[in-house]
Amino acid sequence: MGDVMGRPGVEAIQTLLPGLLSRHGVDIAIANAENSDLGAGITPDTAEALLASGVRLLTSGNHFWSKKQILPWIQEHPDLLLRPANYPKGTPGLGHGLVRLPDGRALGVINLEGRVFMKPLDNPFLVAQGLVEGLRQQTPCILVDMHCEATSEKNAMGVFLDGRVSAVVGTHTHVQTADERVLPGGTAFITDVGMCGPLDSVIGVRKEQSVERFVTERRMPHEVATGLVYLQGVVVDIDEATGLARGIERVRERLPGT
């Protein structure tokens, strides 16, 4: 599931995810939680609310550091919340993880942050290459959350890892794209899985504030919008023997009462 935007996004997952897991026969649910607290950052409360709703692992991005209270929590729960793997060595948290099911099946997850129009971090392509080689020693099933601004960078990562991972899914831009497909080498790809949050907004933020910022060039507070709320994401079907994708399907479901 794409970027969880504030309380509306958390509520959408709490309400809708159990039914989606059942209908699609999902083994492992993953959500990008970097905006789950008031639209920027993660707190222990929002992380635990998502995990209690059926999410097995949380990914993040450039807003990971916005709420300092998450730092002690990730020291205690390093296997539940990832930060982008291409931050400098010594940065708190982990950039990749392994989710194991009771029957022994496992999914490797890598969280990356792009560099185009973003921070000058370590090269995500080279970091990904090393992590994929290591995770494939434990499981052929690997999902990559490519959190970045430029659609070209996301697409390039999909091509770069095609045939070596199960899926490359884009996050960060909050707008679900209609280009889901299985690439020639067998990797499922989508430029952006979308947002879990209020669609009657500007990427989850109150419309009036965003428009005012564009019109006046003044810094404005970013408050999470209310109203029409959707859960957005994708379901990826993976061949557990090869780690290659058999299919990818977009999910877009409205939160009742909005």
N, C-alpha and C positions, 0 to 999 in steps of 0.2 A: 504494500500500500504506500501511496505517495505521501508527501509531506503532510503531517498531521498539524493542522492549523488551530491552535488554541483549544479552548474548551469545546467549541462546536465539533472540531475534528475528533477529539477524545470521545465525546458522546456518540458520534456516528459509529466509531469502532465498537464501543461498548454495546450499542444497540444492534448493529447490523452484522458484526463479524461472526458471532456464533452460528447464525443461519447460513451465512456464506460458506463457512467451513464445512458444514454438513452437506449443503447442496452440491458443492464442487468436490467433495471428498479430499479436502486439503490436509496434507500431513504437517506442514510447517508454514506458519504465517509470520511475515516480517513486515515491519513498518518503519518508515523514516520519521523519527520523533523530534527532529531538531527545532521545530516551531511549536511544540505541544504546550509550552507554557506562555500564555499571553502573546503568542505569535512570534516569539524569538527566544530560543533556548529550551532546556529541559530541566525539570526538577525531579527529585525522588518521587513526589506525589504523582506527576503525570506519567513518569516511567512505570511506576507500579500499577497505575490504573490501566495502562495499555497491556501490560503483561498479564494482569488479572483477567483481561477480556479474551485471551486466547492467542496473543502475539507471543512468539517464542524468542525473538531477537529484535532489538531496536538498532537501527542505523541512524546516522546523523550527517552533519555537514558543517558549513562555515559558521552557523549559529550555535554550535555545540558549546561554546565557551561563554555564552551570554548570561547564564545563571551559575554563579560560582558554587552554589550548594550541591550541584551535581557531582563535583569533583570527589568529595569523600565517598559518595555513593558508588561511583564506578570502581573505586579501590576495593570495595567490598563485593561488587558484582561485576567483575571484568568480563564475564561471559554472557552478559545480558544486554549490554549497550556498547556499540562500536563508535569510534570517531574515525575520520578519514585516515587511512594508513600512510599517506604521504606527508603527514606532518613530521617535523624533525624528531630524531631519536631523543628519548627522554621525556617526550610529551606524555602527560597522563593518559591512561586508557590504552586500548588495543584497536588496531585497524582491521583485524580479521578474526574470525571465530569459526567454530564448528558446532553445529546443532545436531545432537544425537537423539534418535528415537529409541524407545524401549526395545524394539526388535533388532537394533544394531545398525539400521540405516542412518546415514549422516549426510548433512548438507554443509558444505563450506561456504562462508559468506565473506566477501571482501568489500570494504567501504573505501571509496576513493573520492577525492575532490579535484575538480578541474582547475586549470590555471588561466584560461582565457577570460579576461575581464574579472579575474579573481586574484587571490593571493599568489605570490610567486613561491609555491611550495615545491617539494621534490617532484620529479617527473612521474606522473601517475602511471604512465605506460610502463616504464622500467620497474616501478614498484610492483605493479600488477603482475608483471612477468615473473618476478621472483616469488611472489606469494602463491601464484597459481601452481608453480612447480612444486612448492612445498605441500600445498593442500592436496594435490593429486596423489601424493603418497598415502593419504588417508581416505580419500573418497573421490570418485570421478564427477560427483555432483557439486557444482560450484555456482553460486549466484554473485554477481557484482553489482553493487549500487554505485553508479557513476553520477556523483552530485556536482553539477556544473552548469554554467550559464550558457555556453555556446552549444547549439545543436550539432555543429560540425565536430566538436571535440567528443561529444557523446557517440555520434555515429562512427567516428574513427576508432574509439575504444571497442565498439562492437565488432568492427572489421578486424582489429588487431587481435582480439581474443577469440574470434570465430573458430569453432572446432576444439577449443581448449577449455571452455567453460560452458555451463548449461544455459546461462542467461546473463545478459548485460541490460540493466534497466536504468533509465535516466530519472533523476529527481532534481529538485531545486527550483525549477521554473513554474511549478504549480499548475500548468495547463496540460491536460491529458492530450497526447497526440494520437493520431489515427494510423500510425505506421507500424503497428505490431506485426512481426513476421519472424519466421525461422530463417536465419541466414544460411548461405550455401553449405557451410561447414557443420551446421547443426546447432548453432547457438541462437536461442530466442532473444529478440531485441525489441525495444521500444524506446523512442527518444525521451519521452517523459510519461511516467505512469499516472500523473495527475496529482490532485490534492484531496485530502480528507478534511473538509471544512466548508465554509460558506461561499457558495458560488455567486451570490448577489453581492459582488465585491470587486476589488481589483486585487487579484491573486490572494484573496483572503482578508485583505485590509479594507476598512470602511471606505466606500467610494469617494465620499466628499473629501476625506483627508488626502487620498492619493491624487485626486484631481487638483486640489489646492497646491500640492507640492509641485506638480508638473507645471501648473500655470504660473506660480509665483517664484519658483526656484528656492523657496524657503523650506527649511527643515520642519517637518510636521510630525507629530506623534503618530505611530502606527498602531491603531487599535483594531483588534479582530472584529470583523463584521458579524452581523447576526442575520437571521432569515433563512433562506433556502440553503440547505446543507446536504452535501453528497459525500459518500465514501467512494474513492476511486483507486483503482489498482489494476493488477493483472494476475491471472492464474497461469502458471507455467507447468506443463506436463513434461516430466523428465523421465527418460529411460534410465533406470537405476543401474543397469549393467554397463552402459556406455557413458553415461553422464550427458548425453546429447538430448536436446529438446524435441519432443514430438509435436508440441503445439504451444501457442500462447494466446490467451483470450483476455480482452479488456473487461474490466468490471466497473460499473458506474451505477450506484444505488442510492436513492434519496432517503434521507432520514425522515421517518414519519413525523408529521406535525410541523414540518417546516415548509 
